[in-house]
Amino acid sequence: MPVRVGLQYIEIWKESLENSVRRYEQEQVEPGQIVFYGPSNFTRWSARWNHVPLREVLLGASGKPCCVNRGFGSSCAEHQLYYYDRMVRPLKPKVLVYSPSYGNGGAFGYSREENWELAQRVLAYALTDFPDLRIYLEGSGAGPKATEEVLAQRIEYNEWLQKFARETPNVIYVDKMSCTPLRDKSIYVEDGVHYNQKGYDIYAEFFREVLKDELAQF
């Protein structure tokens, strides 16, 4: 499948993305943890957005932090592929939670097929670099503003991710649509896309269950 891979898409939001990446690179992070990699649903799970940070609410069985947030808002799968060498590889993750940014891919002009093709390259890099890595592949969610057409498209997209997970060792599909009530506006900020603190509380509980076996190892 031909994919428009090139710097023209990286140039869009380049300054914002670079700033995010540089902030992360300044952090002192112990390797071998659970790394969350994806778009703004992870980015905003932080004190910078006035939410209790991911690292403080998803704790290991010992009670110590074991999760590293490497979300960067407005990123699509091409950005995630482009920045993989700086954002993921140096962390030598034991577990990777990856969200391939369905919505942002469309915003940058990618079809669903193209976005998924690029996301698979991220997955291939990670599985090649770390053969024992376990990957939790998060499907697309849908906020209260999603039309029935958009919802149907996202469900189909998620089916591709589920098929990949079934066929690929050490990859587990994460059904984000089961996390929160589809039309519940009370868990979103005004844009109807991003969670408020109530939404992140639900999101945290969701991932505690999804990652319970992984968290037990820390």
MOLIN-V851425 format. One line per field, one symbol per residue. ss: DSSP state (H for helix, E for strand, - for the rest). phi: phi as a letter, one per 30 degrees, with the letter a starting at -180 (. if undefined). A space follows every 50 residues. Layout:
# MOLIN-V851425
ss->???
phi->???
This chain:
# MOLIN-V851425
ss->------HHHHH--HHHHHHHHHHHH--------EEEEE-HHHH---HHH- ---HHHH-E-----E-EEEEE-----HHHHHH-HHHH-HHH---EEEEE- -HHHHHH----HHHHHHHHHHHHHHHHHH----EEEEE---------HHH HHHHHHHHHHHHHHHHH---EEEE-HHH------HHHE------E-HHHH HHHHHHHHHH-HHHH---
phi->.dbdcaddddddiedddddddddddddcbddiccccblcdddeddaddci bddeddcccdddjcdbcccbdbeidcddedddceeccceddhddbbcbcd heddeddcjddedddddddddeddeddddbecdccccdddcaddcddddd edddddeddddddeddcbeicbdcdddddbedcdddccdediccdddedd dddddedddecedddddc
